[in-house]
Amino acid sequence: MQNILLPYTKELQRLENCLEGKQMQRAKQNVLKLESIHENKKKLQADLRTKLQKLNDKLSQSMIESVKNKETQLMALTNKLKKKNLRRKPRKMSVQEEIKEIKEELSAKVELIEQVPQKISQKKSSYNLRNSNYKVGRAQKFR
């Protein structure tokens, strides 16, 4: 009976070996695919790191430049402010110029004083106009 089964067992072993070979090939292919995926992942990570580093450098460089520009602008403005805040030496005036300046100040004050009565009269007239618009009613007897 064993002799009868012998060809079948040999065929069965051959088929098992064939299946194992195909499975091994698939496993090897899967390993190769995984290795290539892993290598691609490493390359992409390295590329991204370099790009990120370049962007970081560019950003820091632009920030440094903008800070320098702001500092120069600030220095220019402080210098300008210092120049404006410096007390100017009073120039020497002649007596005639001083008299002329005093007369101008007095004439300005006189004009202001003259305007005060005019403003008061304007306010009175506007007050009178407002009061004239109101009608006064007559007193009536109630029964």
Phi and psi in radians as a Rosetta constraint file:
Dihedral C 1 N 2 CA 2 C 2 CIRCULARHARMONIC -1.180 0.35
Dihedral N 2 CA 2 C 2 N 3 CIRCULARHARMONIC -0.594 0.35
Dihedral C 2 N 3 CA 3 C 3 CIRCULARHARMONIC -1.135 0.35
Dihedral N 3 CA 3 C 3 N 4 CIRCULARHARMONIC -0.561 0.35
Dihedral C 3 N 4 CA 4 C 4 CIRCULARHARMONIC -1.252 0.35
Dihedral N 4 CA 4 C 4 N 5 CIRCULARHARMONIC -0.665 0.35
Dihedral C 4 N 5 CA 5 C 5 CIRCULARHARMONIC -1.421 0.35
Dihedral N 5 CA 5 C 5 N 6 CIRCULARHARMONIC -0.272 0.35
Dihedral C 5 N 6 CA 6 C 6 CIRCULARHARMONIC -1.003 0.35
Dihedral N 6 CA 6 C 6 N 7 CIRCULARHARMONIC -0.827 0.35
Dihedral C 6 N 7 CA 7 C 7 CIRCULARHARMONIC -1.088 0.35
Dihedral N 7 CA 7 C 7 N 8 CIRCULARHARMONIC -0.610 0.35
Dihedral C 7 N 8 CA 8 C 8 CIRCULARHARMONIC -1.211 0.35
Dihedral N 8 CA 8 C 8 N 9 CIRCULARHARMONIC -0.679 0.35
Dihedral C 8 N 9 CA 9 C 9 CIRCULARHARMONIC -1.178 0.35
Dihedral N 9 CA 9 C 9 N 10 CIRCULARHARMONIC -0.654 0.35
Dihedral C 9 N 10 CA 10 C 10 CIRCULARHARMONIC -1.123 0.35
Dihedral N 10 CA 10 C 10 N 11 CIRCULARHARMONIC -0.740 0.35
Dihedral C 10 N 11 CA 11 C 11 CIRCULARHARMONIC -1.120 0.35
Dihedral N 11 CA 11 C 11 N 12 CIRCULARHARMONIC -0.707 0.35
Dihedral C 11 N 12 CA 12 C 12 CIRCULARHARMONIC -1.110 0.35
Dihedral N 12 CA 12 C 12 N 13 CIRCULARHARMONIC -0.746 0.35
Dihedral C 12 N 13 CA 13 C 13 CIRCULARHARMONIC -1.123 0.35
Dihedral N 13 CA 13 C 13 N 14 CIRCULARHARMONIC -0.699 0.35
Dihedral C 13 N 14 CA 14 C 14 CIRCULARHARMONIC -1.095 0.35
Dihedral N 14 CA 14 C 14 N 15 CIRCULARHARMONIC -0.757 0.35
Dihedral C 14 N 15 CA 15 C 15 CIRCULARHARMONIC -1.129 0.35
Dihedral N 15 CA 15 C 15 N 16 CIRCULARHARMONIC -0.709 0.35
Dihedral C 15 N 16 CA 16 C 16 CIRCULARHARMONIC -1.086 0.35
Dihedral N 16 CA 16 C 16 N 17 CIRCULARHARMONIC -0.771 0.35
Dihedral C 16 N 17 CA 17 C 17 CIRCULARHARMONIC -1.085 0.35
Dihedral N 17 CA 17 C 17 N 18 CIRCULARHARMONIC -0.696 0.35
Dihedral C 17 N 18 CA 18 C 18 CIRCULARHARMONIC -1.126 0.35
Dihedral N 18 CA 18 C 18 N 19 CIRCULARHARMONIC -0.774 0.35
Dihedral C 18 N 19 CA 19 C 19 CIRCULARHARMONIC -1.126 0.35
Dihedral N 19 CA 19 C 19 N 20 CIRCULARHARMONIC -0.719 0.35
Dihedral C 19 N 20 CA 20 C 20 CIRCULARHARMONIC -1.113 0.35
Dihedral N 20 CA 20 C 20 N 21 CIRCULARHARMONIC -0.683 0.35
Dihedral C 20 N 21 CA 21 C 21 CIRCULARHARMONIC -1.089 0.35
Dihedral N 21 CA 21 C 21 N 22 CIRCULARHARMONIC -0.747 0.35
Dihedral C 21 N 22 CA 22 C 22 CIRCULARHARMONIC -1.156 0.35
Dihedral N 22 CA 22 C 22 N 23 CIRCULARHARMONIC -0.709 0.35
Dihedral C 22 N 23 CA 23 C 23 CIRCULARHARMONIC -1.136 0.35
Dihedral N 23 CA 23 C 23 N 24 CIRCULARHARMONIC -0.670 0.35
Dihedral C 23 N 24 CA 24 C 24 CIRCULARHARMONIC -1.130 0.35
Dihedral N 24 CA 24 C 24 N 25 CIRCULARHARMONIC -0.722 0.35
Dihedral C 24 N 25 CA 25 C 25 CIRCULARHARMONIC -1.082 0.35
Dihedral N 25 CA 25 C 25 N 26 CIRCULARHARMONIC -0.768 0.35
Dihedral C 25 N 26 CA 26 C 26 CIRCULARHARMONIC -1.090 0.35
Dihedral N 26 CA 26 C 26 N 27 CIRCULARHARMONIC -0.732 0.35
Dihedral C 26 N 27 CA 27 C 27 CIRCULARHARMONIC -1.102 0.35
Dihedral N 27 CA 27 C 27 N 28 CIRCULARHARMONIC -0.734 0.35
Dihedral C 27 N 28 CA 28 C 28 CIRCULARHARMONIC -1.120 0.35
Dihedral N 28 CA 28 C 28 N 29 CIRCULARHARMONIC -0.731 0.35
Dihedral C 28 N 29 CA 29 C 29 CIRCULARHARMONIC -1.100 0.35
Dihedral N 29 CA 29 C 29 N 30 CIRCULARHARMONIC -0.735 0.35
Dihedral C 29 N 30 CA 30 C 30 CIRCULARHARMONIC -1.100 0.35
Dihedral N 30 CA 30 C 30 N 31 CIRCULARHARMONIC -0.699 0.35
Dihedral C 30 N 31 CA 31 C 31 CIRCULARHARMONIC -1.118 0.35
Dihedral N 31 CA 31 C 31 N 32 CIRCULARHARMONIC -0.750 0.35
Dihedral C 31 N 32 CA 32 C 32 CIRCULARHARMONIC -1.094 0.35
Dihedral N 32 CA 32 C 32 N 33 CIRCULARHARMONIC -0.731 0.35
Dihedral C 32 N 33 CA 33 C 33 CIRCULARHARMONIC -1.086 0.35
Dihedral N 33 CA 33 C 33 N 34 CIRCULARHARMONIC -0.783 0.35
Dihedral C 33 N 34 CA 34 C 34 CIRCULARHARMONIC -1.102 0.35
Dihedral N 34 CA 34 C 34 N 35 CIRCULARHARMONIC -0.690 0.35
Dihedral C 34 N 35 CA 35 C 35 CIRCULARHARMONIC -1.117 0.35
Dihedral N 35 CA 35 C 35 N 36 CIRCULARHARMONIC -0.741 0.35
Dihedral C 35 N 36 CA 36 C 36 CIRCULARHARMONIC -1.154 0.35
Dihedral N 36 CA 36 C 36 N 37 CIRCULARHARMONIC -0.675 0.35
Dihedral C 36 N 37 CA 37 C 37 CIRCULARHARMONIC -1.095 0.35
Dihedral N 37 CA 37 C 37 N 38 CIRCULARHARMONIC -0.750 0.35
Dihedral C 37 N 38 CA 38 C 38 CIRCULARHARMONIC -1.103 0.35
Dihedral N 38 CA 38 C 38 N 39 CIRCULARHARMONIC -0.735 0.35
Dihedral C 38 N 39 CA 39 C 39 CIRCULARHARMONIC -1.125 0.35
Dihedral N 39 CA 39 C 39 N 40 CIRCULARHARMONIC -0.762 0.35
Dihedral C 39 N 40 CA 40 C 40 CIRCULARHARMONIC -1.082 0.35
Dihedral N 40 CA 40 C 40 N 41 CIRCULARHARMONIC -0.687 0.35
Dihedral C 40 N 41 CA 41 C 41 CIRCULARHARMONIC -1.088 0.35
Dihedral N 41 CA 41 C 41 N 42 CIRCULARHARMONIC -0.753 0.35
Dihedral C 41 N 42 CA 42 C 42 CIRCULARHARMONIC -1.089 0.35
Dihedral N 42 CA 42 C 42 N 43 CIRCULARHARMONIC -0.758 0.35
Dihedral C 42 N 43 CA 43 C 43 CIRCULARHARMONIC -1.088 0.35
Dihedral N 43 CA 43 C 43 N 44 CIRCULARHARMONIC -0.792 0.35
Dihedral C 43 N 44 CA 44 C 44 CIRCULARHARMONIC -1.086 0.35
Dihedral N 44 CA 44 C 44 N 45 CIRCULARHARMONIC -0.727 0.35
Dihedral C 44 N 45 CA 45 C 45 CIRCULARHARMONIC -1.104 0.35
Dihedral N 45 CA 45 C 45 N 46 CIRCULARHARMONIC -0.717 0.35
Dihedral C 45 N 46 CA 46 C 46 CIRCULARHARMONIC -1.132 0.35
Dihedral N 46 CA 46 C 46 N 47 CIRCULARHARMONIC -0.752 0.35
Dihedral C 46 N 47 CA 47 C 47 CIRCULARHARMONIC -1.079 0.35
Dihedral N 47 CA 47 C 47 N 48 CIRCULARHARMONIC -0.762 0.35
Dihedral C 47 N 48 CA 48 C 48 CIRCULARHARMONIC -1.134 0.35
Dihedral N 48 CA 48 C 48 N 49 CIRCULARHARMONIC -0.662 0.35
Dihedral C 48 N 49 CA 49 C 49 CIRCULARHARMONIC -1.094 0.35
Dihedral N 49 CA 49 C 49 N 50 CIRCULARHARMONIC -0.773 0.35
Dihedral C 49 N 50 CA 50 C 50 CIRCULARHARMONIC -1.145 0.35
Dihedral N 50 CA 50 C 50 N 51 CIRCULARHARMONIC -0.735 0.35
Dihedral C 50 N 51 CA 51 C 51 CIRCULARHARMONIC -1.089 0.35
Dihedral N 51 CA 51 C 51 N 52 CIRCULARHARMONIC -0.750 0.35
Dihedral C 51 N 52 CA 52 C 52 CIRCULARHARMONIC -1.104 0.35
Dihedral N 52 CA 52 C 52 N 53 CIRCULARHARMONIC -0.700 0.35
Dihedral C 52 N 53 CA 53 C 53 CIRCULARHARMONIC -1.126 0.35
Dihedral N 53 CA 53 C 53 N 54 CIRCULARHARMONIC -0.733 0.35
Dihedral C 53 N 54 CA 54 C 54 CIRCULARHARMONIC -1.091 0.35
Dihedral N 54 CA 54 C 54 N 55 CIRCULARHARMONIC -0.781 0.35
Dihedral C 54 N 55 CA 55 C 55 CIRCULARHARMONIC -1.104 0.35
Dihedral N 55 CA 55 C 55 N 56 CIRCULARHARMONIC -0.702 0.35
Dihedral C 55 N 56 CA 56 C 56 CIRCULARHARMONIC -1.062 0.35
Dihedral N 56 CA 56 C 56 N 57 CIRCULARHARMONIC -0.802 0.35
Dihedral C 56 N 57 CA 57 C 57 CIRCULARHARMONIC -1.083 0.35
Dihedral N 57 CA 57 C 57 N 58 CIRCULARHARMONIC -0.769 0.35
Dihedral C 57 N 58 CA 58 C 58 CIRCULARHARMONIC -1.096 0.35
Dihedral N 58 CA 58 C 58 N 59 CIRCULARHARMONIC -0.771 0.35
Dihedral C 58 N 59 CA 59 C 59 CIRCULARHARMONIC -1.130 0.35
Dihedral N 59 CA 59 C 59 N 60 CIRCULARHARMONIC -0.777 0.35
Dihedral C 59 N 60 CA 60 C 60 CIRCULARHARMONIC -1.143 0.35
Dihedral N 60 CA 60 C 60 N 61 CIRCULARHARMONIC -0.652 0.35
Dihedral C 60 N 61 CA 61 C 61 CIRCULARHARMONIC -1.111 0.35
Dihedral N 61 CA 61 C 61 N 62 CIRCULARHARMONIC -0.781 0.35
Dihedral C 61 N 62 CA 62 C 62 CIRCULARHARMONIC -1.169 0.35
Dihedral N 62 CA 62 C 62 N 63 CIRCULARHARMONIC -0.632 0.35
Dihedral C 62 N 63 CA 63 C 63 CIRCULARHARMONIC -1.150 0.35
Dihedral N 63 CA 63 C 63 N 64 CIRCULARHARMONIC -0.715 0.35
Dihedral C 63 N 64 CA 64 C 64 CIRCULARHARMONIC -1.089 0.35
Dihedral N 64 CA 64 C 64 N 65 CIRCULARHARMONIC -0.757 0.35
Dihedral C 64 N 65 CA 65 C 65 CIRCULARHARMONIC -1.106 0.35
Dihedral N 65 CA 65 C 65 N 66 CIRCULARHARMONIC -0.746 0.35
Dihedral C 65 N 66 CA 66 C 66 CIRCULARHARMONIC -1.150 0.35
Dihedral N 66 CA 66 C 66 N 67 CIRCULARHARMONIC -0.653 0.35
Dihedral C 66 N 67 CA 67 C 67 CIRCULARHARMONIC -1.122 0.35
Dihedral N 67 CA 67 C 67 N 68 CIRCULARHARMONIC -0.728 0.35
Dihedral C 67 N 68 CA 68 C 68 CIRCULARHARMONIC -1.100 0.35
Dihedral N 68 CA 68 C 68 N 69 CIRCULARHARMONIC -0.743 0.35
Dihedral C 68 N 69 CA 69 C 69 CIRCULARHARMONIC -1.082 0.35
Dihedral N 69 CA 69 C 69 N 70 CIRCULARHARMONIC -0.762 0.35
Dihedral C 69 N 70 CA 70 C 70 CIRCULARHARMONIC -1.113 0.35
Dihedral N 70 CA 70 C 70 N 71 CIRCULARHARMONIC -0.677 0.35
Dihedral C 70 N 71 CA 71 C 71 CIRCULARHARMONIC -1.133 0.35
Dihedral N 71 CA 71 C 71 N 72 CIRCULARHARMONIC -0.722 0.35
Dihedral C 71 N 72 CA 72 C 72 CIRCULARHARMONIC -1.149 0.35
Dihedral N 72 CA 72 C 72 N 73 CIRCULARHARMONIC -0.695 0.35
Dihedral C 72 N 73 CA 73 C 73 CIRCULARHARMONIC -1.110 0.35
Dihedral N 73 CA 73 C 73 N 74 CIRCULARHARMONIC -0.722 0.35
Dihedral C 73 N 74 CA 74 C 74 CIRCULARHARMONIC -1.105 0.35
Dihedral N 74 CA 74 C 74 N 75 CIRCULARHARMONIC -0.758 0.35
Dihedral C 74 N 75 CA 75 C 75 CIRCULARHARMONIC -1.083 0.35
Dihedral N 75 CA 75 C 75 N 76 CIRCULARHARMONIC -0.747 0.35
Dihedral C 75 N 76 CA 76 C 76 CIRCULARHARMONIC -1.083 0.35
Dihedral N 76 CA 76 C 76 N 77 CIRCULARHARMONIC -0.764 0.35
Dihedral C 76 N 77 CA 77 C 77 CIRCULARHARMONIC -1.171 0.35
Dihedral N 77 CA 77 C 77 N 78 CIRCULARHARMONIC -0.671 0.35
Dihedral C 77 N 78 CA 78 C 78 CIRCULARHARMONIC -1.167 0.35
Dihedral N 78 CA 78 C 78 N 79 CIRCULARHARMONIC -0.685 0.35
Dihedral C 78 N 79 CA 79 C 79 CIRCULARHARMONIC -1.107 0.35
Dihedral N 79 CA 79 C 79 N 80 CIRCULARHARMONIC -0.712 0.35
Dihedral C 79 N 80 CA 80 C 80 CIRCULARHARMONIC -1.116 0.35
Dihedral N 80 CA 80 C 80 N 81 CIRCULARHARMONIC -0.739 0.35
Dihedral C 80 N 81 CA 81 C 81 CIRCULARHARMONIC -1.134 0.35
Dihedral N 81 CA 81 C 81 N 82 CIRCULARHARMONIC -0.704 0.35
Dihedral C 81 N 82 CA 82 C 82 CIRCULARHARMONIC -1.069 0.35
Dihedral N 82 CA 82 C 82 N 83 CIRCULARHARMONIC -0.726 0.35
Dihedral C 82 N 83 CA 83 C 83 CIRCULARHARMONIC -1.107 0.35
Dihedral N 83 CA 83 C 83 N 84 CIRCULARHARMONIC -0.680 0.35
Dihedral C 83 N 84 CA 84 C 84 CIRCULARHARMONIC -1.262 0.35
Dihedral N 84 CA 84 C 84 N 85 CIRCULARHARMONIC -0.563 0.35
Dihedral C 84 N 85 CA 85 C 85 CIRCULARHARMONIC -1.401 0.35
Dihedral N 85 CA 85 C 85 N 86 CIRCULARHARMONIC -0.210 0.35
Dihedral C 85 N 86 CA 86 C 86 CIRCULARHARMONIC -1.105 0.35
Dihedral N 86 CA 86 C 86 N 87 CIRCULARHARMONIC 2.345 0.35
Dihedral C 86 N 87 CA 87 C 87 CIRCULARHARMONIC -1.308 0.35
Dihedral N 87 CA 87 C 87 N 88 CIRCULARHARMONIC 2.274 0.35
Dihedral C 87 N 88 CA 88 C 88 CIRCULARHARMONIC -1.460 0.35
Dihedral N 88 CA 88 C 88 N 89 CIRCULARHARMONIC 2.501 0.35
Dihedral C 88 N 89 CA 89 C 89 CIRCULARHARMONIC -1.268 0.35
Dihedral N 89 CA 89 C 89 N 90 CIRCULARHARMONIC 2.301 0.35
Dihedral C 89 N 90 CA 90 C 90 CIRCULARHARMONIC -1.184 0.35
Dihedral N 90 CA 90 C 90 N 91 CIRCULARHARMONIC 2.347 0.35
Dihedral C 90 N 91 CA 91 C 91 CIRCULARHARMONIC -1.408 0.35
Dihedral N 91 CA 91 C 91 N 92 CIRCULARHARMONIC 2.677 0.35
Dihedral C 91 N 92 CA 92 C 92 CIRCULARHARMONIC -1.421 0.35
Dihedral N 92 CA 92 C 92 N 93 CIRCULARHARMONIC 2.220 0.35
Dihedral C 92 N 93 CA 93 C 93 CIRCULARHARMONIC -1.823 0.35
Dihedral N 93 CA 93 C 93 N 94 CIRCULARHARMONIC 2.665 0.35
Dihedral C 93 N 94 CA 94 C 94 CIRCULARHARMONIC -1.416 0.35
Dihedral N 94 CA 94 C 94 N 95 CIRCULARHARMONIC 2.884 0.35
Dihedral C 94 N 95 CA 95 C 95 CIRCULARHARMONIC -1.094 0.35
Dihedral N 95 CA 95 C 95 N 96 CIRCULARHARMONIC -0.680 0.35
Dihedral C 95 N 96 CA 96 C 96 CIRCULARHARMONIC -1.118 0.35
Dihedral N 96 CA 96 C 96 N 97 CIRCULARHARMONIC -0.701 0.35
Dihedral C 96 N 97 CA 97 C 97 CIRCULARHARMONIC -1.158 0.35
Dihedral N 97 CA 97 C 97 N 98 CIRCULARHARMONIC -0.673 0.35
Dihedral C 97 N 98 CA 98 C 98 CIRCULARHARMONIC -1.130 0.35
Dihedral N 98 CA 98 C 98 N 99 CIRCULARHARMONIC -0.740 0.35
Dihedral C 98 N 99 CA 99 C 99 CIRCULARHARMONIC -1.099 0.35
Dihedral N 99 CA 99 C 99 N 100 CIRCULARHARMONIC -0.735 0.35
Dihedral C 99 N 100 CA 100 C 100 CIRCULARHARMONIC -1.097 0.35
Dihedral N 100 CA 100 C 100 N 101 CIRCULARHARMONIC -0.736 0.35
Dihedral C 100 N 101 CA 101 C 101 CIRCULARHARMONIC -1.125 0.35
Dihedral N 101 CA 101 C 101 N 102 CIRCULARHARMONIC -0.740 0.35
Dihedral C 101 N 102 CA 102 C 102 CIRCULARHARMONIC -1.121 0.35
Dihedral N 102 CA 102 C 102 N 103 CIRCULARHARMONIC -0.715 0.35
Dihedral C 102 N 103 CA 103 C 103 CIRCULARHARMONIC -1.091 0.35
Dihedral N 103 CA 103 C 103 N 104 CIRCULARHARMONIC -0.709 0.35
Dihedral C 103 N 104 CA 104 C 104 CIRCULARHARMONIC -1.110 0.35
Dihedral N 104 CA 104 C 104 N 105 CIRCULARHARMONIC -0.746 0.35
Dihedral C 104 N 105 CA 105 C 105 CIRCULARHARMONIC -1.099 0.35
Dihedral N 105 CA 105 C 105 N 106 CIRCULARHARMONIC -0.742 0.35
Dihedral C 105 N 106 CA 106 C 106 CIRCULARHARMONIC -1.137 0.35
Dihedral N 106 CA 106 C 106 N 107 CIRCULARHARMONIC -0.721 0.35
Dihedral C 106 N 107 CA 107 C 107 CIRCULARHARMONIC -1.141 0.35
Dihedral N 107 CA 107 C 107 N 108 CIRCULARHARMONIC -0.618 0.35
Dihedral C 107 N 108 CA 108 C 108 CIRCULARHARMONIC -1.152 0.35
Dihedral N 108 CA 108 C 108 N 109 CIRCULARHARMONIC -0.705 0.35
Dihedral C 108 N 109 CA 109 C 109 CIRCULARHARMONIC -1.176 0.35
Dihedral N 109 CA 109 C 109 N 110 CIRCULARHARMONIC -0.683 0.35
Dihedral C 109 N 110 CA 110 C 110 CIRCULARHARMONIC -1.104 0.35
Dihedral N 110 CA 110 C 110 N 111 CIRCULARHARMONIC -0.729 0.35
Dihedral C 110 N 111 CA 111 C 111 CIRCULARHARMONIC -1.073 0.35
Dihedral N 111 CA 111 C 111 N 112 CIRCULARHARMONIC -0.713 0.35
Dihedral C 111 N 112 CA 112 C 112 CIRCULARHARMONIC -1.111 0.35
Dihedral N 112 CA 112 C 112 N 113 CIRCULARHARMONIC -0.725 0.35
Dihedral C 112 N 113 CA 113 C 113 CIRCULARHARMONIC -1.154 0.35
Dihedral N 113 CA 113 C 113 N 114 CIRCULARHARMONIC -0.658 0.35
Dihedral C 113 N 114 CA 114 C 114 CIRCULARHARMONIC -1.202 0.35
Dihedral N 114 CA 114 C 114 N 115 CIRCULARHARMONIC -0.507 0.35
Dihedral C 114 N 115 CA 115 C 115 CIRCULARHARMONIC -1.298 0.35
Dihedral N 115 CA 115 C 115 N 116 CIRCULARHARMONIC -0.421 0.35
Dihedral C 115 N 116 CA 116 C 116 CIRCULARHARMONIC -1.086 0.35
Dihedral N 116 CA 116 C 116 N 117 CIRCULARHARMONIC -0.877 0.35
Dihedral C 116 N 117 CA 117 C 117 CIRCULARHARMONIC -1.105 0.35
Dihedral N 117 CA 117 C 117 N 118 CIRCULARHARMONIC -0.588 0.35
Dihedral C 117 N 118 CA 118 C 118 CIRCULARHARMONIC -1.124 0.35
Dihedral N 118 CA 118 C 118 N 119 CIRCULARHARMONIC -0.717 0.35
Dihedral C 118 N 119 CA 119 C 119 CIRCULARHARMONIC -1.155 0.35
Dihedral N 119 CA 119 C 119 N 120 CIRCULARHARMONIC -0.677 0.35
Dihedral C 119 N 120 CA 120 C 120 CIRCULARHARMONIC -1.116 0.35
Dihedral N 120 CA 120 C 120 N 121 CIRCULARHARMONIC -0.762 0.35
Dihedral C 120 N 121 CA 121 C 121 CIRCULARHARMONIC -1.158 0.35
Dihedral N 121 CA 121 C 121 N 122 CIRCULARHARMONIC -0.634 0.35
Dihedral C 121 N 122 CA 122 C 122 CIRCULARHARMONIC -1.122 0.35
Dihedral N 122 CA 122 C 122 N 123 CIRCULARHARMONIC -0.713 0.35
Dihedral C 122 N 123 CA 123 C 123 CIRCULARHARMONIC -1.154 0.35
Dihedral N 123 CA 123 C 123 N 124 CIRCULARHARMONIC -0.688 0.35
Dihedral C 123 N 124 CA 124 C 124 CIRCULARHARMONIC -1.119 0.35
Dihedral N 124 CA 124 C 124 N 125 CIRCULARHARMONIC -0.751 0.35
Dihedral C 124 N 125 CA 125 C 125 CIRCULARHARMONIC -1.165 0.35
Dihedral N 125 CA 125 C 125 N 126 CIRCULARHARMONIC -0.671 0.35
Dihedral C 125 N 126 CA 126 C 126 CIRCULARHARMONIC -1.192 0.35
Dihedral N 126 CA 126 C 126 N 127 CIRCULARHARMONIC -0.578 0.35
Dihedral C 126 N 127 CA 127 C 127 CIRCULARHARMONIC -1.181 0.35
Dihedral N 127 CA 127 C 127 N 128 CIRCULARHARMONIC -0.743 0.35
Dihedral C 127 N 128 CA 128 C 128 CIRCULARHARMONIC -1.126 0.35
Dihedral N 128 CA 128 C 128 N 129 CIRCULARHARMONIC -0.689 0.35
Dihedral C 128 N 129 CA 129 C 129 CIRCULARHARMONIC -1.110 0.35
Dihedral N 129 CA 129 C 129 N 130 CIRCULARHARMONIC -0.712 0.35
Dihedral C 129 N 130 CA 130 C 130 CIRCULARHARMONIC -1.144 0.35
Dihedral N 130 CA 130 C 130 N 131 CIRCULARHARMONIC -0.716 0.35
Dihedral C 130 N 131 CA 131 C 131 CIRCULARHARMONIC -1.249 0.35
Dihedral N 131 CA 131 C 131 N 132 CIRCULARHARMONIC -0.531 0.35
Dihedral C 131 N 132 CA 132 C 132 CIRCULARHARMONIC -1.274 0.35
Dihedral N 132 CA 132 C 132 N 133 CIRCULARHARMONIC -0.354 0.35
Dihedral C 132 N 133 CA 133 C 133 CIRCULARHARMONIC -1.305 0.35
Dihedral N 133 CA 133 C 133 N 134 CIRCULARHARMONIC -0.378 0.35
Dihedral C 133 N 134 CA 134 C 134 CIRCULARHARMONIC -1.457 0.35
Dihedral N 134 CA 134 C 134 N 135 CIRCULARHARMONIC 2.352 0.35
Dihedral C 134 N 135 CA 135 C 135 CIRCULARHARMONIC -1.711 0.35
Dihedral N 135 CA 135 C 135 N 136 CIRCULARHARMONIC 2.358 0.35
Dihedral C 135 N 136 CA 136 C 136 CIRCULARHARMONIC -1.654 0.35
Dihedral N 136 CA 136 C 136 N 137 CIRCULARHARMONIC 2.226 0.35
Dihedral C 136 N 137 CA 137 C 137 CIRCULARHARMONIC -1.451 0.35
Dihedral N 137 CA 137 C 137 N 138 CIRCULARHARMONIC 2.725 0.35
Dihedral C 137 N 138 CA 138 C 138 CIRCULARHARMONIC -1.476 0.35
Dihedral N 138 CA 138 C 138 N 139 CIRCULARHARMONIC 2.618 0.35
Dihedral C 138 N 139 CA 139 C 139 CIRCULARHARMONIC -1.372 0.35
Dihedral N 139 CA 139 C 139 N 140 CIRCULARHARMONIC 2.268 0.35
Dihedral C 139 N 140 CA 140 C 140 CIRCULARHARMONIC -2.052 0.35
Dihedral N 140 CA 140 C 140 N 141 CIRCULARHARMONIC 2.622 0.35
Dihedral C 140 N 141 CA 141 C 141 CIRCULARHARMONIC -1.470 0.35
Dihedral N 141 CA 141 C 141 N 142 CIRCULARHARMONIC 2.409 0.35
Dihedral C 141 N 142 CA 142 C 142 CIRCULARHARMONIC -1.749 0.35
Dihedral N 142 CA 142 C 142 N 143 CIRCULARHARMONIC 2.337 0.35
